Amino acid sequence: MSKSKTSFPLKRSEAIELYFMEHRAKLIDLAAFLDRIDRAAAEPGGREDFRMTAFREALEILSDGKPHRARRVLELLSDPTTEPIPKAPMKGALGAYSGGGKPS
C-alpha cells in the first residue's frame, strides 16, 4: 500500500490515482488463480471445495455495489461459531468456514 501522506476523505479521482495500479495487480493475480483452478483436474464426485464456494460468494459480494464489502467478505470467510472445540483437528487455518453456507 502507498505510504504517501494523504488527507481524508480523498476525492474519488485521488483514491483511484493512489490505489488503482496496486489493486489492478491484485485482480490479475486473482484471475490467474481462477485460471489455475479451472485447469486443474476435478475431484472425484464433482463437488466443489468449500473454500472455492466461499471464494465465489466473496466475488459476488465484491461486485454487488452494496456498502461494507470488506466486512461482509471477512464475515463470509470467518467461523461464526462461538463455542470452543475440544481439540483443533489440525495445525493452521483453512481460510474459509467449512460449516456450510453463509453465516447469519
C-alpha atoms as an extended CHARMM CRD file, in Angstrom:
* protein
*
       104  EXT
         1         1  MET       CA              0.0000000000        0.0000000000        0.0000000000  PROA      1               0.0000000000
         2         2  SER       CA              1.1540000000        3.5220000000       -0.6660000000  PROA      2               0.0000000000
         3         3  LYS       CA              2.8980000000        5.2740000000        2.2260000000  PROA      3               0.0000000000
         4         4  SER       CA              2.2580000000        8.8140000000        0.9620000000  PROA      4               0.0000000000
         5         5  LYS       CA              0.6600000000       11.3460000000        3.2670000000  PROA      5               0.0000000000
         6         6  THR       CA             -2.9360000000       11.9710000000        2.3290000000  PROA      6               0.0000000000
         7         7  SER       CA             -5.8320000000       13.7820000000        3.8830000000  PROA      7               0.0000000000
         8         8  PHE       CA             -9.1540000000       12.0030000000        4.1360000000  PROA      8               0.0000000000
         9         9  PRO       CA            -11.6740000000       11.8570000000        2.7420000000  PROA      9               0.0000000000
        10        10  LEU       CA             -9.9940000000       11.6720000000       -0.6360000000  PROA      10              0.0000000000
        11        11  LYS       CA            -11.7600000000       12.6330000000       -3.7910000000  PROA      11              0.0000000000
        12        12  ARG       CA            -12.6610000000        9.5840000000       -5.8440000000  PROA      12              0.0000000000
        13        13  SER       CA            -10.1690000000       10.5650000000       -8.5530000000  PROA      13              0.0000000000
        14        14  GLU       CA             -7.4000000000       10.8790000000       -5.9320000000  PROA      14              0.0000000000
        15        15  ALA       CA             -8.1660000000        7.4490000000       -4.4700000000  PROA      15              0.0000000000
        16        16  ILE       CA             -8.0810000000        5.9310000000       -7.9590000000  PROA      16              0.0000000000
        17        17  GLU       CA             -4.7800000000        7.6540000000       -8.7140000000  PROA      17              0.0000000000
        18        18  LEU       CA             -3.2350000000        6.3960000000       -5.4570000000  PROA      18              0.0000000000
        19        19  TYR       CA             -4.5050000000        2.8220000000       -5.3740000000  PROA      19              0.0000000000
        20        20  PHE       CA             -5.5380000000        1.6710000000       -8.8560000000  PROA      20              0.0000000000
        21        21  MET       CA             -2.2580000000        0.1110000000      -10.0230000000  PROA      21              0.0000000000
        22        22  GLU       CA             -1.8110000000       -1.8230000000       -6.7720000000  PROA      22              0.0000000000
        23        23  HSD       CA             -5.2970000000       -3.2850000000       -6.9850000000  PROA      23              0.0000000000
        24        24  ARG       CA             -5.0690000000       -3.8820000000      -10.7180000000  PROA      24              0.0000000000
        25        25  ALA       CA             -2.1770000000       -6.2320000000       -9.9500000000  PROA      25              0.0000000000
        26        26  LYS       CA             -4.2710000000       -7.9980000000       -7.3010000000  PROA      26              0.0000000000
        27        27  LEU       CA             -7.1020000000       -8.5020000000       -9.7930000000  PROA      27              0.0000000000
        28        28  ILE       CA             -4.7030000000      -10.0330000000      -12.3090000000  PROA      28              0.0000000000
        29        29  ASP       CA             -3.3810000000      -12.3170000000       -9.5520000000  PROA      29              0.0000000000
        30        30  LEU       CA             -6.9390000000      -13.4180000000       -8.7170000000  PROA      30              0.0000000000
        31        31  ALA       CA             -7.6550000000      -14.0630000000      -12.3960000000  PROA      31              0.0000000000
        32        32  ALA       CA             -4.5110000000      -16.2030000000      -12.6370000000  PROA      32              0.0000000000
        33        33  PHE       CA             -5.5680000000      -18.1590000000       -9.5390000000  PROA      33              0.0000000000
        34        34  LEU       CA             -9.0000000000      -18.8630000000      -11.0360000000  PROA      34              0.0000000000
        35        35  ASP       CA             -7.3760000000      -19.9290000000      -14.3200000000  PROA      35              0.0000000000
        36        36  ARG       CA             -5.1700000000      -22.4010000000      -12.4190000000  PROA      36              0.0000000000
        37        37  ILE       CA             -8.2090000000      -23.8080000000      -10.6200000000  PROA      37              0.0000000000
        38        38  ASP       CA            -10.0740000000      -24.1680000000      -13.9260000000  PROA      38              0.0000000000
        39        39  ARG       CA             -7.1300000000      -26.0360000000      -15.4840000000  PROA      39              0.0000000000
        40        40  ALA       CA             -6.6910000000      -28.3640000000      -12.5080000000  PROA      40              0.0000000000
        41        41  ALA       CA             -8.2580000000      -31.8100000000      -12.6030000000  PROA      41              0.0000000000
        42        42  ALA       CA            -11.6880000000      -32.0100000000      -10.9830000000  PROA      42              0.0000000000
        43        43  GLU       CA            -12.0460000000      -34.0190000000       -7.7980000000  PROA      43              0.0000000000
        44        44  PRO       CA            -13.8230000000      -37.3700000000       -7.9870000000  PROA      44              0.0000000000
        45        45  GLY       CA            -17.5090000000      -36.9170000000       -7.2380000000  PROA      45              0.0000000000
        46        46  GLY       CA            -17.5870000000      -33.4450000000       -8.7640000000  PROA      46              0.0000000000
        47        47  ARG       CA            -18.1570000000      -31.4840000000       -5.5400000000  PROA      47              0.0000000000
        48        48  GLU       CA            -16.5430000000      -28.0730000000       -5.3260000000  PROA      48              0.0000000000
        49        49  ASP       CA            -14.2020000000      -27.4420000000       -2.4010000000  PROA      49              0.0000000000
        50        50  PHE       CA            -15.9210000000      -25.3700000000        0.3150000000  PROA      50              0.0000000000
        51        51  ARG       CA            -13.1460000000      -22.7750000000        0.0660000000  PROA      51              0.0000000000
        52        52  MET       CA            -13.8760000000      -22.1800000000       -3.6070000000  PROA      52              0.0000000000
        53        53  THR       CA            -17.5850000000      -21.9430000000       -2.8750000000  PROA      53              0.0000000000
        54        54  ALA       CA            -16.8350000000      -19.2350000000       -0.3100000000  PROA      54              0.0000000000
        55        55  PHE       CA            -14.3850000000      -17.5700000000       -2.7100000000  PROA      55              0.0000000000
        56        56  ARG       CA            -17.0300000000      -17.3510000000       -5.4360000000  PROA      56              0.0000000000
        57        57  GLU       CA            -19.5600000000      -15.9690000000       -2.9380000000  PROA      57              0.0000000000
        58        58  ALA       CA            -16.9710000000      -13.3650000000       -1.9240000000  PROA      58              0.0000000000
        59        59  LEU       CA            -16.5310000000      -12.3550000000       -5.5710000000  PROA      59              0.0000000000
        60        60  GLU       CA            -20.2920000000      -11.7960000000       -5.7680000000  PROA      60              0.0000000000
        61        61  ILE       CA            -20.1020000000       -9.5300000000       -2.7140000000  PROA      61              0.0000000000
        62        62  LEU       CA            -17.3100000000       -7.5080000000       -4.3480000000  PROA      62              0.0000000000
        63        63  SER       CA            -19.4890000000       -6.7140000000       -7.3390000000  PROA      63              0.0000000000
        64        64  ASP       CA            -22.8870000000       -6.2220000000       -5.6770000000  PROA      64              0.0000000000
        65        65  GLY       CA            -22.4100000000       -2.4680000000       -5.1500000000  PROA      65              0.0000000000
        66        66  LYS       CA            -23.5880000000       -2.6050000000       -1.5420000000  PROA      66              0.0000000000
        67        67  PRO       CA            -21.6050000000       -0.9870000000        1.2950000000  PROA      67              0.0000000000
        68        68  HSD       CA            -19.2920000000       -2.7010000000        3.7850000000  PROA      68              0.0000000000
        69        69  ARG       CA            -17.8730000000       -5.1990000000        1.3140000000  PROA      69              0.0000000000
        70        70  ALA       CA            -14.6940000000       -5.8050000000        3.3320000000  PROA      70              0.0000000000
        71        71  ARG       CA            -16.6870000000       -6.6050000000        6.4760000000  PROA      71              0.0000000000
        72        72  ARG       CA            -19.1020000000       -8.8570000000        4.6130000000  PROA      72              0.0000000000
        73        73  VAL       CA            -16.3040000000      -10.8020000000        2.9030000000  PROA      73              0.0000000000
        74        74  LEU       CA            -14.4740000000      -11.2080000000        6.2050000000  PROA      74              0.0000000000
        75        75  GLU       CA            -17.6450000000      -12.4700000000        7.8720000000  PROA      75              0.0000000000
        76        76  LEU       CA            -18.2790000000      -14.8690000000        4.9840000000  PROA      76              0.0000000000
        77        77  LEU       CA            -14.8200000000      -16.3960000000        5.3340000000  PROA      77              0.0000000000
        78        78  SER       CA            -14.8200000000      -16.4570000000        9.1480000000  PROA      78              0.0000000000
        79        79  ASP       CA            -16.0610000000      -19.1570000000       11.5090000000  PROA      79              0.0000000000
        80        80  PRO       CA            -19.2800000000      -17.7510000000       13.0420000000  PROA      80              0.0000000000
        81        81  THR       CA            -19.4080000000      -20.2500000000       15.9060000000  PROA      81              0.0000000000
        82        82  THR       CA            -18.8480000000      -19.0490000000       19.4520000000  PROA      82              0.0000000000
        83        83  GLU       CA            -18.3850000000      -22.3260000000       21.3160000000  PROA      83              0.0000000000
        84        84  PRO       CA            -14.8050000000      -23.5820000000       21.6010000000  PROA      84              0.0000000000
        85        85  ILE       CA            -13.9960000000      -27.0200000000       20.2390000000  PROA      85              0.0000000000
        86        86  PRO       CA            -12.2200000000      -29.5530000000       22.4790000000  PROA      86              0.0000000000
        87        87  LYS       CA             -9.2620000000      -30.0060000000       20.1270000000  PROA      87              0.0000000000
        88        88  ALA       CA             -8.1390000000      -28.4650000000       16.8830000000  PROA      88              0.0000000000
        89        89  PRO       CA             -8.2850000000      -31.0040000000       14.0480000000  PROA      89              0.0000000000
        90        90  MET       CA             -5.0100000000      -29.7430000000       12.5460000000  PROA      90              0.0000000000
        91        91  LYS       CA             -2.3610000000      -27.0470000000       12.7280000000  PROA      91              0.0000000000
        92        92  GLY       CA             -3.0870000000      -23.9370000000       10.7250000000  PROA      92              0.0000000000
        93        93  ALA       CA             -6.1600000000      -22.4680000000        9.1630000000  PROA      93              0.0000000000
        94        94  LEU       CA             -8.1390000000      -23.3470000000        6.0630000000  PROA      94              0.0000000000
        95        95  GLY       CA             -9.0640000000      -19.7730000000        5.1470000000  PROA      95              0.0000000000
        96        96  ALA       CA            -12.8160000000      -20.2560000000        4.9690000000  PROA      96              0.0000000000
        97        97  TYR       CA            -15.5360000000      -21.6640000000        7.1800000000  PROA      97              0.0000000000
        98        98  SER       CA            -16.4610000000      -25.2220000000        6.2450000000  PROA      98              0.0000000000
        99        99  GLY       CA            -19.6610000000      -25.4020000000        8.3120000000  PROA      99              0.0000000000
       100       100  GLY       CA            -21.8530000000      -24.8670000000        5.3100000000  PROA      100             0.0000000000
       101       101  GLY       CA            -23.2850000000      -21.7630000000        3.7390000000  PROA      101             0.0000000000
       102       102  LYS       CA            -23.2570000000      -18.1390000000        4.6750000000  PROA      102             0.0000000000
       103       103  PRO       CA            -23.2670000000      -17.2100000000        8.3690000000  PROA      103             0.0000000000
       104       104  SER       CA            -26.4410000000      -15.4900000000        9.5100000000  PROA      104             0.0000000000
